[in-house]
Amino acid sequence: MSMFKQTVGNFLEKKWPWAYKIIVLPKRRIQWFFIWRKSGLAIRDEAAARQSLKRARGFKQMVVPERDAVRYVGTNPEEGTAQLAILMYHGCKPSDTVFELGCGALIAGYPIMQYLDAGNYFGIEPNKWLVEDSLKIPQIKETASQKSPRIAHNTEFDGSEFKTKFDYVIGHSIFSHAAHWQWPLFLKNIDTCVGPGSKILVSLHFTEGNTYGDVGYKGTELDFNEWVYPGISFFRKETIQDCAEKYGYNFKVDLVAPMLINIAHPGANHSWILLEKK
Ligand SMILES: C[S@@+](CC[C@H](N)C(=O)[O-])C[C@H]1O[C@@H](n2cnc3c(N)ncnc32)[C@H](O)[C@@H]1O
């Protein structure tokens, strides 16, 4: 979608929401219907994903988005709900344990914690102030006191302090900023925290791009030696897959996750992968 069309859409949504609903929304729906078909997403999978989104919307979203931490991560509350829907679609139950990489301002953490049984939400966030800032919001504080989340603060993707095997690991917009050496580091350190059947879902940018708006990059991941933020980094699909397989995962490109994030954030174009530990 062009920048111009996006801007007009955003303008109409704010100024004349009725016009947005009548003109823009149906047009966008049809356009994206064909984009997802072209990407290979089956109609039944899209329908099931929309059902998960409906369920996820039954949990509260963060309602105080004007905060430094929220501005820093640049995630909107609906994207938090979409991340819960991604987990639900992939079979996550309240009794499962979830480890959120780069949980930031807890925008996804808040609905995910509500869904999970107490003690089952774990996160990792090197910028401790992001978590602390969000924990000052009364609704988040209350949920946190009921659900007892545990959050580590290191840059090594090291969750070993929790001595838990996570059923799900989710990382939205973490490897889309990562240096090339952070992918093998992540796989090495997460290895002690997963078991057979554990699922890892992360978003990133492939140098190959994708059919829903990512134009890709001509170089390789070796051009990215450091974490880049707010810029973005790219990995060759082959590098990601080979390394994941070396650590004993089945590798799959996931099309449901980007579709759900795109509903929440029109124009979002991260690719997502699903790793399943053998
Ligand atoms: C774009 S934000 C996304 C935050 C969150 N996942 C969301 O959806 O709102 C990127 C996050 O990654 C965190 N981060 C940076 N380096 C990291 C690392 N080595 N391990 C885990 N998280 C990291 C940042 O502090 C920030 O919170």
The ligand as a Tripos MOL2 file, in Angstrom:
@<TRIPOS>MOLECULE
LIG
   27    29     1     0     0
SMALL
NO_CHARGES

@<TRIPOS>ATOM
      1 C1         10.5440   -2.8060   18.9720 C.3       1 LIG1
      2 S1         10.6340   -3.2170   20.6490 S.3       1 LIG1
      3 C2          9.4240   -4.5180   20.7450 C.3       1 LIG1
      4 C3          8.9270   -4.7350   22.1330 C.3       1 LIG1
      5 C4          7.8480   -5.8180   22.3000 C.3       1 LIG1
      6 N1          8.2790   -7.0960   21.8100 N.3       1 LIG1
      7 C5          6.5340   -5.3980   21.6930 C.2       1 LIG1
      8 O1          6.0000   -6.0920   20.8260 O.co2     1 LIG1
      9 O2          6.0180   -4.3420   22.1080 O.co2     1 LIG1
     10 C6         12.1820   -4.0680   20.7940 C.3       1 LIG1
     11 C7         12.4790   -4.5150   22.2150 C.3       1 LIG1
     12 O3         13.6220   -5.3680   22.2280 O.3       1 LIG1
     13 C8         14.3720   -5.0570   23.3820 C.3       1 LIG1
     14 N2         15.7530   -5.6040   23.2270 N.ar      1 LIG1
     15 C9         16.8680   -5.0100   22.7910 C.ar      1 LIG1
     16 N3         17.9140   -5.8650   22.8130 N.ar      1 LIG1
     17 C10        17.4340   -7.0380   23.2670 C.ar      1 LIG1
     18 C11        18.0290   -8.3100   23.5590 C.ar      1 LIG1
     19 N4         19.3310   -8.5490   23.3630 N.pl3     1 LIG1
     20 N5         17.2450   -9.2790   24.0440 N.ar      1 LIG1
     21 C12        15.9220   -9.0610   24.2530 C.ar      1 LIG1
     22 N6         15.3010   -7.8730   23.9990 N.ar      1 LIG1
     23 C13        16.0480   -6.8800   23.5210 C.ar      1 LIG1
     24 C14        14.2650   -3.5420   23.4640 C.3       1 LIG1
     25 O4         14.6500   -3.0600   24.7110 O.3       1 LIG1
     26 C15        12.7860   -3.3670   23.1530 C.3       1 LIG1
     27 O5         12.0080   -3.5160   24.2930 O.3       1 LIG1
@<TRIPOS>BOND
     1     1     2 1
     2     2     3 1
     3     2    10 1
     4     3     4 1
     5     4     5 1
     6     5     6 1
     7     5     7 1
     8     7     8 2
     9     7     9 1
    10    10    11 1
    11    11    12 1
    12    11    26 1
    13    12    13 1
    14    13    14 1
    15    13    24 1
    16    14    15 ar
    17    14    23 ar
    18    15    16 ar
    19    16    17 ar
    20    17    18 ar
    21    17    23 ar
    22    18    19 1
    23    18    20 ar
    24    20    21 ar
    25    21    22 ar
    26    22    23 ar
    27    24    25 1
    28    24    26 1
    29    26    27 1
@<TRIPOS>SUBSTRUCTURE
     1 LIG1         1 GROUP 0 **** ****
